[in-house]
């Protein structure tokens, strides 16, 4: 029968698999959480084997729940948490240590060294990024320098590395070592114009080029699934035909194929991406330029702003403070008060991303009075997410910002009506929430399906898009500006706190 694609969506907190049909509808899905490790303050790790096993379980269950045959599946597409570093032995397949997660700040000192050496302009020009512990390159160096025997093994050609999609593809295919252009562009090692690894940056971080995967387009045949010791009951012979970092995949899933289309994903962090077309540039602001996707020899670039904590701030209320029992309860509390009572929350648990890029900022709650309740704090947490997104959009160059007439949204926290209405109010533009809520996985499915011929082109994909709800600004613009200025006052208090 054919006509179906499986998307693997490997995220920061869980591994999911979703079966989509030709119209982009969800046929079945499965999800398994993964463990977060915090060995020291500011450090975040995952077990790569757990990532793989949880993803394989989700894949097997989603396929079984679909009721389909293997012959019905045209392709597999992959979206993944970006910047997370995995290093493993290419003979045994065993990781040399836990994966260093994108949120981890342990390489801040190495980043300071690179800046002191005058590398910032070069990194900016070649990679479109800033020097920050967020990105993968310094994580690879940390592993080679700190895991006993890793440097010697790497120099012998025994170790290879990759971001999470590389790790998954290598295991699913029995040894194909590739990285798609969107993920490669987030390593701080990749020349985004030449679409290849940069030898000067590899030299600066002392990373053997032999460790790195082959850079590839986002929609093509990477290999086919094979049975192995880690996957004895494999869905054998299904081609893996698309991959993208989760945020680029979400932009693709939101059908933002034209320049000046913009989306924000409210996940563990917040990620605002603007399609800027085929000409990358070095922005004057603190935003980043990365590869969006490469299709049929043509590359689309994106301007991106990232904040580290969004949905994770809601989880903090639930798991650490116990002020709510479910994420949806945060909405109920926030709606129970007419305003934030003067309370502002800055979720800088592991520093601040764009447009501040302060590795030493830390979380803060300001404006507390004796009349403050947990409802005011819950509202402040939700509002902080919207403020951070507004900061990102405010940093977009004026010639692009003037062409932004709406924001498309997705991710777990996008279901919050309170948050999306407040987002529209603060930005003073409409916010569109699509019917297809699984946009990250859908983007991976679209990329794979294009390669498989399931969809003819992006125009056919765009016809699948429709709104679930449109949020229109209700707040007076002057009131929105006043609230926003107080947010900036709160942010200043949190900067450089742990320096």
C-alpha positions as CSV (number, residue, x, y, z in Angstrom):
1,X,0.0,0.0,0.0
2,X,2.8,2.5,0.9
3,X,2.3,6.1,1.7
4,X,3.5,6.3,5.3
5,X,6.6,7.8,6.9
6,X,8.0,7.2,10.4
7,X,9.6,10.2,12.1
8,X,12.0,9.7,15.0
9,X,12.0,12.7,17.3
10,X,14.8,12.4,19.8
11,X,14.5,15.3,22.2
12,X,16.1,16.5,25.4
13,X,13.7,14.8,27.7
14,X,12.2,11.9,25.7
15,X,12.5,9.8,22.5
16,X,9.4,9.6,20.4
17,X,8.4,7.9,17.1
18,X,5.4,9.0,15.1
19,X,3.8,7.4,12.0
20,X,2.4,10.0,9.5
21,X,0.2,9.5,6.5
22,X,0.4,11.3,3.2
23,X,-1.7,14.2,4.5
24,X,0.5,14.7,7.5
25,X,-1.9,13.1,9.9
26,X,-0.7,11.2,12.9
27,X,-1.4,7.5,12.6
28,X,0.3,6.3,15.8
29,X,3.0,7.3,18.1
30,X,5.0,6.2,21.1
31,X,7.3,7.9,23.6
32,X,9.8,7.1,26.3
33,X,11.4,9.5,28.7
34,X,15.2,9.6,29.1
35,X,17.2,10.3,32.3
36,X,18.7,13.7,33.0
37,X,22.1,13.6,34.8
38,X,23.4,16.7,36.6
39,X,26.8,15.5,38.1
40,X,27.9,19.1,39.0
41,X,26.3,22.5,38.9
42,X,25.8,23.6,35.3
43,X,26.6,20.2,33.9
44,X,24.0,18.2,32.0
45,X,24.5,14.6,30.6
46,X,22.5,11.8,28.9
47,X,23.4,8.2,28.5
48,X,23.8,7.6,24.7
49,X,22.8,3.9,25.1
50,X,19.6,5.0,26.8
51,X,18.9,7.5,24.0
52,X,19.3,4.7,21.4
53,X,17.3,2.0,23.3
54,X,14.5,4.4,24.2
55,X,14.3,5.5,20.5
56,X,14.3,2.0,19.3
57,X,11.5,1.0,21.7
58,X,9.4,4.0,20.6
59,X,10.0,3.1,16.9
60,X,9.0,-0.5,17.4
61,X,5.9,0.4,19.4
62,X,4.7,3.2,17.1
63,X,5.0,0.8,14.1
64,X,3.2,-2.0,16.0
65,X,0.4,0.3,17.1
66,X,-0.1,1.6,13.5
67,X,-1.3,-1.8,12.2
68,X,0.8,-1.3,9.1
69,X,3.1,-3.7,7.3
70,X,6.8,-2.9,6.8
71,X,6.1,-2.5,3.0
72,X,3.7,0.4,3.9
73,X,6.6,2.4,5.3
74,X,8.3,4.5,2.6
75,X,11.0,6.0,4.7
76,X,12.3,7.1,8.2
77,X,13.1,10.7,9.0
78,X,15.0,11.9,12.1
79,X,14.8,15.1,14.2
80,X,17.0,15.5,17.2
81,X,18.2,17.6,20.1
82,X,21.0,19.6,18.6
83,X,24.6,20.4,19.8
84,X,24.6,17.3,22.2
85,X,28.0,15.6,21.8
86,X,28.5,11.8,21.5
87,X,31.9,10.1,21.1
88,X,32.1,6.4,20.6
89,X,34.4,3.5,19.6
90,X,33.8,2.7,15.9
91,X,34.7,-1.0,16.4
92,X,32.7,-1.8,19.5
93,X,30.0,0.9,19.1
94,X,30.3,1.8,22.8
95,X,30.3,5.5,23.9
96,X,33.4,6.5,25.8
97,X,31.3,8.5,28.3
98,X,27.9,10.1,28.7
99,X,26.8,12.5,26.1
100,X,27.4,16.1,26.9
101,X,24.0,17.8,26.5
102,X,23.5,21.2,24.7
103,X,22.5,22.8,28.0
104,X,25.8,21.9,29.7
105,X,28.1,24.8,30.6
106,X,31.3,22.8,31.6
107,X,33.3,24.2,28.6
108,X,32.8,27.8,29.4
109,X,36.5,28.1,30.3
110,X,37.5,26.7,27.0
111,X,35.2,29.2,25.3
112,X,36.9,32.0,27.2
113,X,40.3,30.8,25.9
114,X,39.1,30.9,22.3
115,X,37.8,34.4,22.8
116,X,41.1,35.5,24.4
117,X,42.9,34.0,21.4
118,X,40.9,36.3,19.1
119,X,38.9,33.5,17.5
120,X,35.4,35.1,17.8
121,X,35.4,37.0,14.5
122,X,36.6,33.9,12.6
123,X,34.0,31.7,14.3
124,X,31.3,34.2,13.5
125,X,32.3,34.5,9.8
126,X,32.7,30.8,9.1
127,X,30.0,29.2,11.2
128,X,27.4,31.9,11.8
129,X,27.7,31.2,15.5
130,X,29.1,32.8,18.6
131,X,31.7,31.2,20.8
132,X,29.7,29.6,23.6
133,X,29.6,26.3,25.6
134,X,26.2,25.7,24.0
135,X,27.8,24.4,20.8
136,X,29.3,21.0,20.2
137,X,32.9,21.6,19.3
138,X,34.2,22.4,22.7
139,X,32.3,19.4,24.1
140,X,34.2,17.1,21.8
141,X,37.5,18.6,23.0
142,X,36.5,18.3,26.6
143,X,35.8,14.5,26.1
144,X,39.1,14.0,24.4
145,X,41.0,15.9,27.1
146,X,39.2,14.5,30.1
147,X,38.2,10.9,29.5
148,X,41.1,8.6,30.2
149,X,42.6,7.3,27.0
150,X,40.2,9.1,24.7
151,X,42.8,11.4,23.1
152,X,45.2,8.5,22.4
153,X,42.4,6.4,20.9
154,X,41.2,9.3,18.7
155,X,44.7,9.9,17.4
156,X,44.8,6.2,16.4
157,X,41.6,6.5,14.5
158,X,39.6,4.4,16.9
159,X,37.0,6.9,17.9
160,X,34.3,8.8,16.0
161,X,31.9,11.5,17.1
162,X,28.6,13.1,16.2
163,X,25.5,14.8,17.3
164,X,22.5,12.7,18.2
165,X,21.2,12.1,14.6
166,X,24.7,10.8,13.7
167,X,24.6,8.4,16.7
168,X,21.2,7.1,15.7
169,X,21.9,6.8,12.0
170,X,25.2,4.9,12.7
171,X,23.3,2.4,14.9
172,X,20.2,2.0,12.7
173,X,22.2,1.4,9.5
174,X,25.0,-0.6,11.0
175,X,27.8,1.9,10.5
176,X,26.8,4.8,8.1
177,X,28.6,7.8,9.6
178,X,27.0,11.1,8.4
179,X,25.6,14.3,9.8
180,X,23.1,16.5,8.0
181,X,24.0,20.1,7.2
182,X,21.6,21.6,9.7
183,X,23.1,19.7,12.6
184,X,26.6,20.1,11.4
185,X,26.1,23.8,11.3
186,X,25.5,23.8,15.1
187,X,28.8,22.3,16.0
188,X,31.0,25.5,15.8
189,X,33.2,23.4,13.5
190,X,31.3,23.8,10.2
191,X,31.8,26.3,7.3
192,X,28.2,27.1,6.5
193,X,29.1,28.5,3.0
194,X,31.3,25.7,1.9
195,X,29.1,23.1,3.7
196,X,32.2,21.3,5.1
197,X,34.3,21.0,8.2
198,X,36.6,23.9,8.8
199,X,40.2,22.8,9.3
200,X,41.3,25.9,11.2
201,X,38.6,25.4,13.8
202,X,39.4,21.7,14.1
203,X,43.0,22.7,14.7
204,X,42.1,25.3,17.3
205,X,40.2,22.6,19.3
206,X,42.6,19.8,18.5
207,X,39.9,17.5,17.1
208,X,41.1,14.9,14.5
209,X,39.0,15.3,11.3
210,X,38.9,11.5,11.0
211,X,36.5,11.5,13.9
212,X,33.9,13.6,12.2
213,X,30.9,12.3,10.1
214,X,30.4,13.1,6.4
215,X,28.2,16.2,5.9
216,X,25.1,15.4,3.9
217,X,22.0,17.1,2.6
218,X,18.8,16.9,4.7
219,X,16.8,14.9,2.2
220,X,18.5,11.9,0.6
221,X,19.1,8.2,1.2
222,X,21.6,7.8,4.1
223,X,21.2,4.0,4.4
224,X,18.8,1.3,5.3
225,X,17.9,-0.1,8.7
226,X,19.6,-3.4,9.6
227,X,19.3,-5.9,12.4
228,X,22.0,-5.8,15.0
229,X,22.8,-6.8,18.6
230,X,21.2,-3.6,19.8
231,X,18.1,-4.0,17.6
232,X,17.6,-7.8,17.0
233,X,13.9,-7.3,16.0
234,X,14.7,-4.5,13.5
235,X,12.2,-3.2,11.0
236,X,14.8,-4.4,8.4
237,X,15.5,-2.6,5.2
238,X,13.6,0.7,5.6
239,X,15.6,3.6,4.1
240,X,16.5,6.5,6.3
241,X,15.9,9.4,3.9
242,X,15.8,12.7,5.9
243,X,17.3,14.3,9.0
244,X,17.4,17.8,10.6
245,X,18.0,19.3,13.9
246,X,14.8,19.7,15.8
247,X,14.4,23.4,15.4
248,X,15.1,23.4,11.6
249,X,12.7,20.4,11.4
250,X,10.0,22.4,13.2
251,X,10.5,25.3,10.8
252,X,10.1,22.9,7.9
253,X,7.1,21.3,9.5
254,X,5.5,24.7,9.9
255,X,5.8,25.2,6.1
256,X,8.1,28.2,6.5
257,X,9.6,27.7,3.1
258,X,9.8,31.4,2.1
259,X,12.0,34.2,3.4
260,X,10.6,36.1,6.4
261,X,8.5,33.2,7.6
262,X,9.1,32.8,11.3
263,X,8.3,30.2,14.0
264,X,9.0,29.7,17.7
265,X,9.1,26.3,19.3
266,X,8.3,26.2,23.0
267,X,10.1,23.1,24.2
268,X,12.7,22.6,27.0
269,X,14.1,25.8,25.6
270,X,12.7,28.4,23.2
271,X,13.9,28.6,19.6
272,X,12.9,31.3,17.2
273,X,13.9,30.7,13.6
274,X,13.4,33.0,10.6
275,X,13.9,31.8,7.1
276,X,16.4,34.2,5.4
277,X,16.7,32.4,2.1
278,X,19.8,31.3,0.3
279,X,22.3,34.1,1.3
280,X,23.8,33.8,4.8
281,X,25.2,36.9,6.5
282,X,26.9,37.9,9.7
283,X,24.3,39.6,11.8
284,X,25.2,42.7,13.8
285,X,22.9,41.5,16.6
286,X,23.6,38.5,18.9
287,X,21.5,36.1,16.9
288,X,22.9,33.2,14.9
289,X,22.9,32.1,11.3
290,X,22.7,28.4,10.6
291,X,21.8,26.0,7.8
292,X,18.0,25.5,7.7
293,X,18.1,22.7,5.2
294,X,19.8,21.6,1.9
295,X,17.5,20.1,-0.7
296,X,18.4,19.2,-4.3
297,X,21.6,21.2,-4.1
298,X,20.0,24.4,-2.8
299,X,20.5,25.6,0.8
300,X,18.1,27.7,2.8
301,X,19.6,29.5,5.8
302,X,17.9,30.6,9.0
303,X,18.5,33.4,11.5
304,X,18.0,31.9,15.0
305,X,17.7,33.0,18.6
306,X,17.8,30.4,21.3
307,X,16.9,30.6,25.0
308,X,17.9,27.8,27.2
309,X,14.8,27.4,29.5
310,X,11.2,27.6,28.7
311,X,9.2,24.4,29.3
312,X,12.0,23.4,31.8
313,X,10.9,26.4,33.9
314,X,7.4,25.0,34.1
315,X,8.9,21.6,35.0
316,X,10.9,23.4,37.8
317,X,7.7,24.7,39.3
318,X,6.3,21.1,39.2
319,X,9.2,18.9,40.1
320,X,11.5,21.0,42.3
321,X,9.1,23.4,44.0
322,X,5.9,21.3,43.9
323,X,3.7,24.3,43.3
324,X,1.9,22.5,40.5
325,X,1.1,18.9,39.8
326,X,0.7,19.1,36.0
327,X,1.9,21.6,33.4
328,X,-1.6,22.6,32.6
329,X,-2.2,23.7,36.2
330,X,0.3,26.5,35.6
331,X,-2.2,28.0,33.1
332,X,-5.0,27.7,35.6
333,X,-3.0,29.5,38.3
334,X,-1.8,32.2,35.9
335,X,-5.4,32.9,34.8
336,X,-6.6,33.1,38.4
337,X,-4.9,36.5,38.9
338,X,-5.3,39.7,36.9
339,X,-1.6,40.5,36.6
340,X,1.8,39.3,37.9
341,X,1.7,41.4,41.0
342,X,5.0,43.0,40.1
343,X,6.8,39.6,40.1
344,X,9.3,38.9,37.4
345,X,11.1,35.6,36.9
346,X,14.3,35.2,34.9
347,X,14.9,31.4,34.1
348,X,18.7,31.6,33.7
349,X,19.3,28.2,35.4
350,X,22.3,27.5,33.1
351,X,23.0,31.0,31.8
352,X,21.2,33.1,29.2
353,X,21.2,32.5,25.5
354,X,20.3,35.1,22.8
355,X,20.4,38.0,22.8
356,X,22.5,38.1,26.0
357,X,24.8,35.1,25.7
358,X,25.8,35.2,29.3
359,X,27.2,31.9,30.5
360,X,27.3,33.2,34.0
361,X,23.8,34.5,34.5
362,X,21.6,32.7,36.9
363,X,17.9,32.4,37.6
364,X,16.2,35.0,39.7
365,X,12.8,36.0,41.1
366,X,12.3,39.8,41.6
367,X,9.5,42.0,42.8
368,X,8.4,39.7,45.6
369,X,6.1,41.2,48.3
370,X,4.2,39.6,51.2
371,X,1.1,39.6,48.9
372,X,2.8,37.4,46.3
373,X,1.1,34.0,45.8
374,X,2.0,30.9,43.9
375,X,-0.4,32.1,41.2
376,X,1.7,35.2,40.7
377,X,4.9,33.1,40.5
378,X,3.2,30.7,38.0
379,X,2.1,33.7,35.9
380,X,5.6,35.2,36.1
381,X,7.1,31.9,34.8
382,X,4.8,31.8,31.8
383,X,5.3,35.5,31.1
384,X,9.1,35.0,31.2
385,X,8.8,32.6,28.3
386,X,7.0,35.2,26.2
387,X,9.4,37.9,27.1
388,X,12.4,35.8,26.0
389,X,10.8,35.2,22.6
390,X,10.1,38.9,22.3
391,X,13.8,39.5,23.0
392,X,14.8,37.2,20.2
393,X,12.4,38.8,17.7
394,X,13.5,42.3,18.8
395,X,17.1,41.4,17.9
396,X,16.3,40.5,14.3
397,X,17.7,43.1,11.9
398,X,15.1,45.8,11.1
399,X,14.9,45.0,7.4
400,X,13.7,41.5,8.3
401,X,11.7,42.4,11.4
402,X,9.6,44.9,9.4
403,X,8.4,42.0,7.2
404,X,7.3,39.8,10.1
405,X,3.5,39.9,10.2
406,X,2.8,36.8,12.2
407,X,4.5,34.2,14.4
408,X,3.8,30.4,14.0
409,X,4.2,28.4,17.2
410,X,4.7,24.8,18.2
411,X,6.1,22.7,21.0
412,X,4.8,21.5,24.3
413,X,4.1,24.9,25.9
414,X,2.4,26.2,22.8
415,X,-0.8,24.5,24.0
416,X,-1.0,27.1,26.7
417,X,-3.7,29.6,25.7
418,X,-2.5,32.0,28.4
419,X,1.1,32.0,27.1
420,X,0.1,32.4,23.4
421,X,-2.3,35.2,24.1
422,X,0.4,37.0,26.2
423,X,2.9,36.3,23.5
424,X,0.6,38.0,20.9
425,X,0.1,40.9,23.3
426,X,3.8,41.5,24.0
427,X,4.7,41.2,20.3
428,X,1.6,43.1,19.1
429,X,1.3,40.6,16.1
430,X,-0.9,37.6,15.5
431,X,0.2,34.2,16.7
432,X,-0.8,31.1,14.7
433,X,-1.0,27.7,16.4
434,X,-1.3,24.9,13.8
435,X,-3.6,21.9,13.9
436,X,-0.6,19.7,13.4
437,X,1.0,20.0,16.8
438,X,3.8,17.5,16.1
439,X,5.6,19.9,13.8
440,X,9.1,18.9,14.7
441,X,8.5,15.2,13.9
442,X,6.4,16.3,10.9
443,X,9.3,18.3,9.5
444,X,11.5,15.2,9.7
445,X,8.7,13.1,8.0
446,X,8.4,15.7,5.2
447,X,12.1,15.7,4.5
448,X,12.2,11.9,4.3
449,X,9.0,11.8,2.3
450,X,10.3,14.3,-0.3
451,X,13.3,12.0,-0.9
452,X,10.9,9.0,-1.2
453,X,8.6,10.8,-3.6
454,X,5.7,10.8,-1.2
455,X,5.4,14.6,-1.7
456,X,6.3,16.2,-5.0
457,X,7.6,19.5,-3.6
458,X,7.3,22.0,-0.7
459,X,4.2,23.6,-2.4
460,X,2.4,20.3,-2.0
461,X,3.5,20.1,1.7
462,X,2.3,23.7,2.3
463,X,-1.2,22.8,1.4
464,X,-1.3,20.5,4.4
465,X,-0.9,23.5,6.8
466,X,-4.0,24.8,8.7
467,X,-4.6,26.8,11.9
468,X,-6.0,25.3,15.1
469,X,-6.2,28.8,16.7
470,X,-5.3,32.4,15.8
471,X,-4.4,34.7,18.7
472,X,-4.8,38.4,18.1
473,X,-3.3,41.2,20.4
474,X,-5.7,42.4,23.1
475,X,-3.3,44.5,25.2
476,X,-2.7,48.2,24.5
477,X,0.8,48.6,22.9
478,X,1.9,51.1,25.6
479,X,1.0,48.6,28.4
480,X,2.9,45.9,26.6
481,X,6.0,48.1,26.3
482,X,5.8,49.0,30.1
483,X,5.8,45.3,31.1
484,X,8.6,44.6,28.6
485,X,10.8,47.3,30.1
486,X,10.4,45.9,33.6
487,X,11.4,42.5,32.3
488,X,14.7,44.0,31.0
489,X,15.2,45.6,34.4
490,X,14.9,42.1,36.0
491,X,17.3,40.5,33.4
492,X,20.0,43.0,34.3
493,X,19.9,41.8,37.9
494,X,20.7,38.2,36.8
495,X,23.6,38.9,34.5
496,X,27.2,37.7,35.4
497,X,25.9,36.4,38.7
498,X,28.3,33.4,39.0
499,X,31.3,35.0,37.2
